[in-house]
Amino acid sequence: MEENNHFRFSTGVVGYPLLFILSIWLVFWFEVRFGFDFNSFGIYPRNLIGLRGVFFSPFIHGDLSHLWHNTLPLLILSASLFFFYRNTAWKVICIGVLFTGILTWSFGREANHIGASGVIYMLFGFLFFKGVVAKHFRLIALSFIVVFIYGSMIWYTLPVDPKISWEGHLSGLVVGVLLAFLIKSGIARPKKYHWESPDYNPEDDEFLKHFDENGNFIERLPEQENEENIKIIYEYKPSDDQKED
């Protein structure tokens, strides 16, 4: 029952990610339609006014290719977050976006850092490492799926392309990994079996009783054989009326 409470589909699993995707597309459409350029609202490192980009930059993209390449990973990873970590999803997003932006602002190049890729790397880092730390089989499976699909993103946390904000990518990844280790409440816990309990006694285990000291399996235990050898004998005694007859 506890596991079902953690892994339960709701409208928010798809609704919240779609709302965010719709928002960034609307901002891009507004720029193109009315001739605006919001790049100056991005994160500009070590500049006080550049801190506004911590909140605005995830909604701003340089061109259609930049926007499209961020759309699908953002949709998949955020939906996975809301499904598998529904109790902590908003905490991860709010804290993750805030500290990813601040970290980018702290050591990034002097340029406007825009785009939702930092958020994507934060989600990637959290989903992968949290599944390993939680040791729940479903969350571990999610970790392997995430790293299989998006593992190549690690390459772009390095300065391989001057047009890419590798600082934002690295910041997101670092923040996501830290959140995976720091956030512990509201996470599905692996099922504990009776042999994992501290008061478990192997001698009382009905299954282990079927093995002898050499590890050989015994189909029938001695007490079961004794029970089968018990014979029940019924003795008929006539009633007093029958004796008089």
Phi, psi and omega in degrees: 000320179296321181294321179297328178293331179276317184253080182223129182285140176215170181297332180292335181301320178258327186297312181295314176299319179295324178296319178293317178298316179298323181296314182290329176288323178294320177297316180295318178298319180298318178299313182291317186292320186249007173073030178268161175224107184266011182301331181291348177270008177284182179281118175249107189302140173057029174233130188301316180290339179291347178292340179296337178293341177304324182262330186267329189301324180298342182264357186248133180225147187288320180208179184295323179296316178300315181295315183295319181292339177268341188293306185293312177300322179295320180294313184292312184290320179289324176295321177297321178298314183289335179277310186274337182229050187300328183283342182236007187300312182292326177296316179297316183293311183295310180292320182296313179297317182299309186281334173296316178295318181295319180294320176297319179296331185285320187231005182288167176293160179282085179200167178277114180266116184233164175108161181267009184294329176297321177295320179299315179292327176295316178295319178300312181297319181292310184297322181288307186284329181292323177297321179291318182291320184292332178062025175265135190298325179290321180287326175294319177299319177298320179301316180293322179295316181298313182289332178291319183279317189242014182299332181291348179296337181305328182301328185271011168272002177250155182286068182270341182217120182296342180275349183257136178278081179294334177296319177293322177296312181295320179298315179298317180296315180298315180295318179298319179295317179297318178296326179298326181271333186271324181276115184239336181278150177076015181257138178299133181259145179295147180294133179259130178270163187297332180285353178267353180286149184295334181264019181289132178240113183301332182291339179266358181284119183296327180288316182292340178294343181276009178240135178275185183294341179265003180085010179278141181279134179249118183292318180238131179283155181305319181292330177291322178293322179295323179295325180287335181277352179288127178251135179257122182249124179262128180247124183270129177240124181292151178285170182296323179297320181290328178293321180294324178294000000 
